[in-house]
Amino acid sequence: MSQQQETLIEFPCRFPIKVMGVRTDDFAQTIHDITRQHAPDFESTDLEMRVSKNGNYLSVTVTINATSKQQLDALYLAFTGHPMVKVVF
């Protein structure tokens, strides 16, 4: 199976990823830093935050210029492997 057939996503494209974790002072910065490691052209303006109803959790959505399935896979692995992160979708 070729790289093109591994995914229905056409690259390059804008791709949003939502990351949720316990609300701490450095959660959003941590997500920003991980994103920059895998998408060097990522801009802070492409990060959106939303606090949960009770204020215990923070949802951070990063929208990157995705260039490949490998890039997205590596980013998902970095997020899911981080101890601050509870859910990625």
ABEGO torsion letter per residue (X at the ends): XBAAAABABBOBBBBBBBBBBBBBAAAAAAAAAAAAAABAABBAAABBBBBBAAGABBBBBBBBBBABAAAAAAAAAAAAABAABABBX
